[in-house]
Amino acid sequence: MVQDEVLFYGHSNVRSLHTKTIEITKDKHLSLRGDCIIGVRANKACSDLSESLKARLRQCHSTIIIEIMAGDETFTVRGTGDERLLLTNQHDIVIRRTHFACPRTASVGCDSASSDIPRTIISALQNSNSAGIFRITAE
């Protein structure tokens, strides 16, 4: 098992309505068009994840568990690794229901998307002073 954590912050424009992806970004601002983004000012992007985690994320049969923590709540997403994952993007981390892979993708075939995150967590993340944790575990 290999794990890494990303600290991020909320933003007043967090809507979390996208049905296929979840994203966190290092960007400071968020427009209403970014409806898959749940957090900004992340302290890591794909390129910053540990090398041991990146190696596991690139294994096709790895089980990937993403825990999104905000306030007193945790939401868990399960996905899979993929040998096509580049993990080179320096700004974002995206997990996807689909099997599309690009430099921002950290997991594919996920069982949940942004629209599935409980509204209590999203409410907490609509406050720019709220911190969240995006914990990625590869088994």
C-alpha positions in Angstrom: 0.0 0.0 0.0 1.3 3.5 -1.0 -0.3 6.7 0.1 0.0 10.5 -0.4 -2.1 13.4 0.9 -2.9 16.7 -0.8 -4.0 19.7 1.2 -6.4 22.0 -0.6 -8.9 24.8 0.2 -12.5 25.6 -0.6 -13.8 28.4 -2.8 -17.1 30.2 -3.0 -17.7 28.9 -6.6 -17.4 25.2 -5.7 -20.5 23.6 -7.2 -19.5 20.0 -7.6 -22.1 19.1 -10.3 -20.0 17.2 -12.8 -21.0 13.6 -13.4 -17.7 12.1 -14.7 -14.8 13.7 -12.8 -13.5 15.2 -9.6 -10.7 17.7 -9.7 -8.5 19.7 -7.3 -6.2 22.4 -8.6 -3.3 24.6 -7.5 -5.0 27.6 -9.1 -6.3 30.2 -6.7 -9.4 31.2 -8.5 -12.4 29.1 -9.7 -15.0 30.2 -12.2 -18.5 28.7 -12.2 -17.6 26.8 -15.3 -15.3 24.5 -13.2 -18.1 22.4 -12.0 -16.0 19.3 -11.3 -13.5 21.2 -9.1 -13.9 20.8 -5.4 -10.8 22.6 -4.2 -8.2 25.2 -5.1 -4.8 26.2 -3.7 -3.8 22.5 -3.6 -0.2 22.0 -2.3 0.4 19.2 -4.9 -0.6 18.3 -8.5 0.0 15.0 -10.3 3.7 15.8 -10.9 4.2 16.3 -7.2 2.9 13.0 -6.0 5.5 10.6 -4.6 7.3 8.4 -7.1 6.3 5.3 -5.3 2.6 6.3 -5.6 3.0 7.2 -9.3 4.4 3.8 -10.0 1.4 2.1 -8.3 -1.1 4.4 -10.1 0.4 3.2 -13.4 -0.3 -0.5 -12.6 -3.4 -1.6 -14.4 -4.7 -3.9 -11.6 -4.0 -1.5 -8.7 -7.0 -0.5 -6.6 -7.0 3.2 -6.0 -8.9 4.7 -3.0 -9.4 8.4 -2.8 -10.6 9.9 0.4 -12.0 13.5 0.3 -12.1 15.0 3.8 -13.6 18.3 4.7 -15.1 19.4 8.0 -15.9 16.3 10.0 -16.8 14.2 7.0 -15.0 11.8 4.6 -16.2 10.7 1.2 -14.5 7.7 -0.4 -14.1 7.0 -4.1 -12.7 3.8 -5.6 -11.0 3.6 -8.9 -8.2 1.7 -10.8 -4.7 2.4 -12.0 -3.8 2.5 -15.6 -0.5 2.1 -17.5 -1.3 5.1 -19.7 -1.3 7.6 -16.7 1.5 10.2 -17.3 1.0 12.0 -14.0 3.0 15.0 -15.2 0.6 17.9 -14.9 1.9 20.6 -12.6 -1.4 22.2 -11.7 -4.2 19.6 -11.2 -5.3 16.2 -10.1 -8.3 14.6 -11.8 -10.0 11.3 -11.1 -12.4 10.0 -13.7 -15.4 7.6 -14.0 -14.3 7.0 -17.6 -11.1 5.5 -18.8 -9.8 8.7 -20.5 -6.1 9.4 -19.5 -4.2 12.6 -19.8 -1.3 14.2 -17.9 -3.9 15.4 -15.2 -5.5 12.0 -14.6 -4.6 10.1 -11.4 -7.3 7.3 -11.5 -9.8 5.9 -14.0 -12.9 3.8 -13.7 -13.9 5.5 -10.5 -17.2 4.7 -8.9 -18.1 8.3 -8.1 -17.8 11.8 -9.5 -18.1 15.3 -8.2 -21.9 15.2 -8.3 -21.9 12.3 -5.9 -20.1 14.0 -3.1 -22.4 14.7 -0.1 -23.7 18.3 -0.1 -22.5 18.7 3.5 -18.9 18.3 2.3 -19.6 20.7 -0.6 -21.1 23.3 1.7 -18.0 23.2 3.8 -15.8 23.6 0.7 -17.8 26.6 -0.5 -15.9 28.5 2.3 -12.5 29.7 1.1 -11.1 29.3 4.6 -12.1 25.6 4.7 -9.2 23.2 4.3 -9.7 19.7 2.8 -7.6 16.7 2.4 -7.4 14.6 -0.8 -5.8 11.3 0.3 -4.8 8.9 -2.5 -4.0 5.3 -1.6 -2.9 2.6 -4.1 -3.2 -1.0 -3.1 
